[in-house]
Amino acid sequence: MKQNKQAKTKNKKVTTNKSVKDFTSELTNKKVKNTKKTPNSNQNTQKISNSDKLKIVLGLIILGLSVWGYYYFKGPNILFPNANSLLSYLCPILGVIAFLLIIIYWCSFGKDIINYIKEATVELRKVVWPDRKTATRMTMLVMFFVFILALFMWISDTFIQWILYDIILRR
């Protein structure tokens, strides 16, 4: 009888060790499977392609030309003997707009940014906002605690100042 019990407990230990090993191997396989990067995952890292680099350089050139245009049209020049301040202020504005359009609409990471903003607005629509009464009450509560904290800091500062200047330094 004792031998049967010992054999059974030995078999149980072996099966539990096997099942633990199987379970841990399954977990490690799942971890390996879950860490693979998917195309839509937020963790994927994409290198900037050469065409995107070229587009960024083009945008920076346009941005630089717009700054040059500001200084060129600010004073008298060959094209306009009189200073043209409207054109000088319009150049940087148009340059920044052109730069942003190139980055956002032509580059692949600009499209990713637009997609992210669209997804964020969808998530914002799902948020349940508090009603006006609750928002007012919570705002008043925060303002009250800020006032209490400011009062505590003022009292602490005055106390430390009194200890340092009046007691220790005896001014």
C-alpha positions in Angstrom: 0.0 0.0 0.0 2.7 2.4 0.9 4.4 1.7 -2.4 1.2 2.4 -4.3 0.8 5.7 -2.5 4.4 6.7 -3.1 4.1 5.7 -6.8 1.0 7.8 -7.1 2.5 10.8 -5.5 5.6 10.4 -7.6 3.4 10.3 -10.8 1.5 13.3 -9.6 4.8 15.2 -9.1 6.0 14.2 -12.5 2.7 15.2 -14.1 2.6 18.5 -12.2 6.2 19.3 -13.2 5.3 18.5 -16.8 2.2 20.6 -16.7 4.1 23.5 -15.1 6.8 23.2 -17.8 4.1 23.1 -20.5 2.3 26.1 -18.9 5.5 28.2 -18.7 6.4 27.3 -22.2 2.9 28.3 -23.4 3.3 31.6 -21.6 6.7 32.3 -23.1 5.3 31.4 -26.5 2.4 33.8 -26.0 4.8 36.5 -24.8 6.9 36.1 -27.9 3.8 36.1 -30.0 2.5 39.2 -28.3 5.7 41.2 -28.7 5.7 40.9 -32.4 5.1 44.2 -34.0 2.0 44.5 -36.1 1.6 47.2 -38.8 -1.2 49.0 -36.8 0.5 48.8 -33.4 1.6 52.0 -31.7 5.0 50.5 -30.9 6.2 50.0 -34.4 9.1 52.2 -35.4 9.3 53.3 -39.0 12.3 54.8 -40.5 11.8 58.0 -42.5 12.0 57.1 -46.2 14.3 59.0 -48.6 11.3 60.6 -50.3 10.1 61.9 -47.0 13.5 63.3 -46.3 13.5 65.0 -49.7 10.0 66.5 -48.9 11.3 67.8 -45.5 14.3 69.4 -47.2 11.9 71.0 -49.8 9.7 72.3 -47.0 12.7 73.7 -45.1 13.9 75.4 -48.3 10.5 77.0 -48.7 10.6 78.1 -45.1 14.0 79.6 -45.6 12.9 81.4 -48.7 10.0 82.8 -46.8 12.3 84.3 -44.1 14.5 85.7 -46.9 11.4 87.2 -48.5 10.5 88.9 -45.3 13.9 90.7 -45.1 14.0 91.3 -48.9 10.6 93.0 -49.0 11.0 94.8 -45.7 13.2 97.5 -47.2 13.5 99.1 -50.6 14.7 96.6 -53.3 15.1 96.2 -57.0 11.5 95.0 -57.7 9.8 97.5 -55.3 11.6 100.8 -54.8 9.3 101.6 -51.9 9.2 99.3 -48.9 6.3 96.8 -49.2 5.4 95.9 -45.6 2.3 93.8 -46.6 4.4 91.5 -48.8 7.1 91.3 -46.2 4.6 90.0 -43.6 2.8 87.8 -46.0 6.0 85.8 -47.1 6.6 84.1 -43.7 2.9 83.3 -43.2 2.7 81.7 -46.7 6.0 79.9 -46.1 4.9 78.4 -42.8 1.6 77.3 -44.4 3.4 75.7 -47.3 5.8 73.9 -45.0 3.0 72.5 -42.8 1.1 71.4 -45.9 4.1 69.6 -47.2 4.9 67.9 -43.9 1.3 66.9 -43.1 -0.2 66.0 -46.4 2.8 64.7 -48.4 4.9 62.9 -45.8 3.9 59.5 -44.5 4.3 60.4 -40.9 2.1 63.4 -41.4 -0.7 61.1 -42.5 0.0 59.1 -39.3 -0.4 62.3 -37.3 -3.7 63.1 -39.0 -4.9 59.5 -38.3 -3.9 59.8 -34.6 -5.8 63.1 -34.3 -8.9 61.5 -35.8 -8.7 58.6 -33.4 -8.3 60.9 -30.5 -11.4 62.9 -31.4 -13.4 59.7 -31.7 -12.2 58.7 -28.2 -13.1 62.2 -26.9 -16.6 61.8 -28.1 -16.9 58.6 -26.0 -16.0 60.5 -22.8 -18.9 61.1 -20.4 -18.5 64.7 -19.2 -20.0 65.8 -15.9 -23.0 68.1 -15.8 -22.7 71.8 -15.0 -23.6 71.5 -11.4 -21.0 68.7 -10.7 -18.3 70.6 -12.7 -19.0 73.8 -10.7 -18.9 72.0 -7.4 -15.6 70.2 -8.2 -14.1 73.5 -9.4 -15.0 75.2 -6.2 -13.6 72.3 -4.2 -10.3 72.5 -6.0 -10.2 76.3 -5.5 -10.9 75.9 -1.8 -8.0 73.4 -1.4 -5.7 75.6 -3.4 -6.6 78.5 -1.1 -6.0 76.3 2.0 -2.6 75.2 0.6 -1.6 78.8 -0.2 -2.6 79.9 3.3 -0.5 77.0 4.8 2.5 77.9 2.6 2.2 81.6 3.6 2.0 80.7 7.3 5.0 78.3 7.0 7.0 80.9 5.1 6.3 83.6 7.7 7.1 81.2 10.5 10.5 80.2 8.9 11.2 83.8 8.2 10.5 84.8 11.8 12.8 82.0 13.1 15.6 82.8 10.7 15.6 86.6 10.8 14.2 87.5 14.2 15.5 84.7 16.4 18.6 83.3 14.8 20.0 86.4 13.1 18.4 89.0 15.5 17.9 91.7 13.0 
